[in-house]
Every structure is written in structure tokens, then in C-alpha cells.
């Protein structure tokens, strides 16, 4: 199995690398990874009135507990200081894990003291590092972007049959619908930027089926609205300032697993609306 684990503390800018390579701080021991696959599942039921069976009242993924066990690779005094510095429960660390060619990330909190063990003076020191991920889902390392626009090539000048020669002008137009594919294991939120280009856009909206997020105000030329639908991060900003000028029936919906047909509308000025959407798929494991 090929692996690489990079743990970074954004607050102090330090990184702990766990891999088989020479530059690694730690090398995993056998069965030295815990919690990379499925996390705990919690299901509770209440009995039906007739006493037979029950109906689910709680169905959720539990917090993810992870642990690494490896041996030190390098000057042990320096590595001990690095590990103790990074195992700070007041900080949230970024853990990037690559297993067999798949790379995903998760936010983790040190949830126990690092344990250092050495059988004798002639063997490398073993280290045990426990972590807790409050959000149990793994994420892609980069967000995916969808632009609601199309460029249609018109002609090549000068006329040539040689690939790469000449110049191809095109016609730029806004498209109102885009297919947004979520390849993950769970519904995920997204960020949308709505910008008025070349004119005013009145009451723009981002929609999925009958669900929508609609602004009640107009976007002036060059003005941008930022919509965030991620759970616990839901927000609307206009011109960089937080705003509450969205329709009361707005639903800050998520992107379901599979294909989502997202479309944009406006009461007026739709031809001036430029939209970019970004999202990061979520996964149950690596």
C-alpha cells in the first residue's frame, strides 16, 4: 500500500509528514492507521403505537476518530518538540491523506496527548497520535467550478487547415442552465457568485427544481453577490458586506449526489447576469 499523510497547522505554518520517503518525519507501523474508512453510525428508534417495530428518530454519522502510529525518522529531540507543538487541542489541523493514488483532506483536532514508546535504546521511538474530526466527511483537495457561460467559435482567420495556426474569434453568451455533478457520497453545499456585467440585474436567483435562493434587491453594474449554502456556513454577502435581502422562502439547498440541473433566473436583466459556482464533494472514506 502506498501512502502519504501531511498534517499542517495553518496557525503556526508547521507540517508533520508521515510517509515511507526519506523526507518523512514518521513512518507508519503495521496497522498504524485508524479511522480512515467508515466512521461510527448512530441510529435510534421509537416504538410504533401498536408495539411492533419502531420508526427512526435519529440517523446520523458520528464524529470521526483517527489515530496514527509510526516510528520517528530523524533527530528525535527535534521531532518530539515538533509533535508536541502541533498536538494542540486549541488548533484545528488540516490532514491530507493519500492512499493508493486517492488524495482527500479533513479537518482534525488533537484529542489526546502524544504517546512516545521505545523498547530499548537501540530501536526507533514509536509515536501514537490521536485526532478527532468533528465533521466526519473527507473532501477533495480542490473545489470544482461551474461557469454559467459558453464561448461559441465562429471562424478561423486566416483560413488554414493546419492545427494551431491562425486566430479563432468566438461569440460569448450566458447560459441559464448547467449540469452540476456531485460524485461524492453525501449532499454538499456550494458557493455561488452572481455578478452584474454590462447592466443591472433585478432579483436574481439560483434554482434547483422548485427550490431557490432569490435576492430581493437589484445588482448594479459590476456588483457581486456571494451565496454560501454549506451547512453551518450559510450566508449571503453583497459587495463584500453581509446581507439579509433574500426572499423569505429561499432555501439554501445542497447539491445531491449525482447530477443536479442548476439554473439561474432574474425578474429583469438576466442577460447581464454572470454566475460562477464552486463546490467540494464529500466522501465517507478514502
N, C-alpha and C positions, 0 to 999 in steps of 0.2 A: 504494500500500500504506500503510495506517495502522499506526503502531507506537508503542509507549511501553515503555521499559526503565528499570526502577528498581532500582538496586543499593544495598543497605543493609548497613552493618557494624553488627550488633547490639551488638558490644562497645563501640563508641565513639558509637553513635547518630547516625551521619552517613550521608547519602544522596547518590548521584550519579544525576541524571535525564538520560536520553537520549531526546529526542522532538522533533517538529517545533515544539512550542509555545514561546511566549516565555519561559516559566519554566525551560526546559531548560538544563542545563549544557553538553551536547553535542548536536549534530545529526548524524545518520548521513550518511555519504557513500555514493555509489552502490556497491553490493556491500559495504557496511560491516558486514554481519553474517555470521559464520561459526559453524557448529556447531549451529544451531537445529533442523535436521531430524534425519535419522538419524545415529547415531554409528557408529564402526567395529565390525565384526563379526569375531569370531575363531573359526575352525573348523579343528581339526586331526584327522587320522585316522591310524590304524594299519592296515597291510595285513592282509587275511584270510590264513589259513594257506595257502590254495591259490594265493595270489598275485594273484588277480583282485579289484580293488577294495579297499575298506577300510571300517572302521567308525569312526564319530566318537568321539573320546576327549575332545575339548574343544569345547564350543559355548557361547560367551558374548558378551555385549555389552561392548565395550571402554569405557574411561574416555572421557568426553566432553570434547573440546577446543573452546572457544568463543573468539571474538575480536570486538571492536568497533572500528570505525574511524570517527571523527567529527571534526567541527571545533568548536572552542571557541565558546561563545556567552556572552559576558560578560567580566568583568575577568580577563585571562589570568593575572596573577600569583596571584590568589586561587584560580583554578581549578587551576593547576598544584599548589599546595600541597594542595588537597583531594584531587586524584587521587593524588599521591604518598603522602598519609596513608592512603588507602583501599587502595592496592595493596600490602598487607602479607601475605606468604605465611603468617604465623603465625595469620591470621584466616580464618574461613570466612564468606563473604558470602552474603546472600540476593539472588538475581537474579529479579525478577518481570518477565516479558515478555508484552506484549500485541501480537498480530499479527492484524489483520483481525477483531477482536472476540473473539478467544480469548485468555484470560489463564492462564498457568501459571508455576510457580516451580521453582527448582532451587538447590541449594547449590553455590557455586563458590569456588575458591581462586585468588588471583592467582598465575600461574605464570611470569611474565616481567616485566621492567621495562617501565613505560610508555614508549612512544616518541613524542616530540614532533617534528613536522616543520613547517617554514614555508618556502614557496618564496621569499618576499620579505617585506619589512616591510609591504606593503600588502595581504596576504592573511591570512585567519584561520589560526591554528595548527591543524594536524591532529594527532590523538592516536590511537595504536594501543594497545589494552588486551587482553592475552591472559589467559585463565582456563582452569582445569581443574575439571571436575565429577567427583569420584571415583564418585559414584552417578549413572549416566548418564540416569536417568529423570526426566522432568518430572512435576510434581504439580499437582493442582488447588489453588487458593488457599485453599479451605476444606474441612475434612473433612466427610464425610457421616455422619449419625447415624441409627440404627435403635433404636427403643424396643420392648421386648417387652411391650407393654400396649395395651389398647384401651379407649376410652370409648364406651359404647353409649347414645345418647339415649333417654329413656323417654317424657317428656311435656313439654308446654309449659304454664306457668302464668303468668298466666291464659290460658285458651284464646283464641287470636287468629289471624286469618288475615292479619295484616299482618307483613311481613318485618321482623325485628329487634326485634319487640315481645315483652314477657314474658320469662320465665326458663325455661331448659331444663335440668333436672337430668339426670344420667346415672349409669349404673352402671359402675364401674371394675373391670376384671378383667385378670388376667395372661394373656397368650397364650404358648404354649410354642414356637411356630414363627414365623419371619419370613423373607421373601424379601429377600435382600441382593444387590443388583445391582452388579457391578463393570463400569463402562463403559469401563475403561481398556484398555491394550494388553498388560498383564502382570499376573500374580498379585500381590496386595498384602497386607500384614499388616493387623492391626486391633488396637484396644484394646477391651476389654470390662470393664465394671464390674458386678459381681454384688453386690447389696445385700439383706440380710435385712430385710424390712419386716413387722412385726406378729408375728414369731415366729422360731424357729431353723430354719435350712436345713442339712441334713446332706449332705455330699459333693456339692455342686452341680457341674454340668458343662456346657460349651458344646460342641456337636457339629455335625459336617458329615458326613453319611453314616455310615461306620464310624469316622471319625476323631474324636477328642475331646480335650478338656483337662479333667481332673477333679481337683477338690480332694479331699484325703483327710480333711480336718477339717470341722467344722461352723462356719457363720457365725451368730454370736449376733445377737439383735435389734439393728438399726442398724449392724451391721458390714459393711464393704465389701471385696471382693477385686478387685484390678485385674490383668487379664491383658493382656500385650503380646506379640503374635506377629510384629512386624516383624523382618525379618532384621537380625542384629547388635544387636537391642534386646530380644530375647526375655526376658521377666521375669514374675514373679508377686509381687505385694505384697498383704498382708492388713493392714488397719488402718494403711496407710502404711509398713509395715515389710516388707522383702524376705523372702520365704518360699520354702521348697523342698518344701512339703507338697502336691505334686501327684502323682497316680498315675504310676508308672514307665512306663506305656505311653502317657502323654499325648503328643499330637502337636500342637505349636504351629503349626497349619496356617495356610495362606494362603487368601485369597478368590480363587478362579479367575475368569478373565474370563467375564462373563455372569452368570446368576442362580445364587445359592448359597442352598440351603434350610438355614438355621441353626436348630437347635432346642436347648432347654435341658432338663436333667433334674436330678433330685436323688434321693438314697436316701429322703429324708423331708423334708417341709416345702416342697415345690415351690410350693405356693400362696402362700408368703411370699417368693418369690424375685422381685426386680425386676432387670431386666437392660437396660443400655444398651450399644450397640456403635457405635464410631466408626472410620472408615477413610478413607484418601485415595487415590483411583485414581492409577495411574502410566501415563505415556504415553511412546512412543518419540520423539515430536517435537511441534512445535506446528503 
